[in-house]
Amino acid sequence: MPLYVIILIGSLSIWWKILKAMRKRPVIGKRAMVGQRVRVINVKGSEIEVEYEGEIWRAISLQPVQPGQQVIIEAVEGLTLRVTSVAPQA
């Protein structure tokens, strides 16, 4: 009986750690980029450049944006980011 209890406690602790790891936000890849705030670097007509973690990315936005403005990444489509304006803070 004591061996059964030890195995049960060990199994439950491993199960709990697995569940915690599954709930964590991704730290690399496309899924990690979605929802992050980035800064608009340059706007030339419909071409937008944004800075994400020190790298310059091409972006598209359905809303007008200005250089220096904060935007949120909605999706990653190949090497282009789809962004939207950040709602003004009240």
C-alpha positions in Angstrom: 0.0 0.0 0.0 2.7 2.6 0.8 4.3 1.9 -2.6 1.0 2.5 -4.3 0.6 5.9 -2.6 4.2 6.9 -3.6 3.5 6.0 -7.2 0.2 7.8 -7.2 1.7 11.0 -5.8 4.5 10.9 -8.3 2.1 10.4 -11.2 -0.1 13.3 -10.1 2.9 15.6 -9.7 4.0 14.7 -13.3 0.5 15.2 -14.6 0.2 18.6 -12.9 3.6 19.8 -14.5 2.4 18.6 -17.9 -0.9 20.6 -17.6 1.0 23.7 -16.5 3.4 23.4 -19.5 0.5 23.1 -21.9 -1.1 26.3 -20.7 2.0 28.4 -21.1 2.2 31.0 -23.9 4.5 30.0 -26.8 7.9 31.6 -26.6 9.1 31.1 -30.2 7.6 30.9 -33.6 4.6 32.5 -35.3 2.2 31.8 -32.4 4.5 33.7 -30.0 4.3 36.8 -32.2 0.6 37.1 -32.3 -0.7 39.6 -29.8 2.6 41.4 -29.3 2.9 45.2 -29.5 5.3 46.5 -32.1 6.4 50.0 -33.2 5.8 51.4 -36.7 9.2 52.4 -38.2 8.3 53.6 -41.7 5.2 54.1 -43.8 5.5 54.5 -47.6 2.0 54.4 -49.1 0.6 50.9 -48.4 4.1 49.5 -47.3 4.6 49.5 -43.6 7.8 48.5 -41.7 7.6 47.6 -38.0 10.2 46.7 -35.4 9.7 43.4 -33.6 12.5 42.4 -31.1 15.1 44.5 -32.9 14.2 43.2 -36.4 12.4 45.1 -39.2 9.4 43.3 -40.5 7.1 44.2 -43.4 3.5 44.7 -42.3 0.0 45.4 -43.6 -2.8 47.2 -41.9 -6.4 47.9 -42.9 -6.3 51.1 -40.7 -4.0 54.1 -41.3 -0.9 54.1 -39.1 1.9 56.7 -38.5 5.6 56.2 -37.8 6.2 55.8 -34.1 2.7 54.4 -33.4 2.2 51.2 -31.4 0.3 48.4 -33.2 -0.6 44.8 -32.3 0.3 41.8 -34.4 -2.9 40.0 -35.5 -1.4 37.3 -37.7 1.8 36.2 -39.5 1.4 35.5 -43.2 4.7 34.3 -44.5 7.2 37.1 -43.9 4.5 39.7 -43.6 2.8 40.7 -40.3 -0.9 41.7 -40.3 -1.2 44.5 -37.7 -4.0 46.6 -36.1 -3.9 49.9 -34.3 -3.7 49.9 -30.5 -6.9 51.3 -28.9 -6.2 54.6 -27.2 -5.9 54.3 -23.4 -8.5 56.3 -21.5 
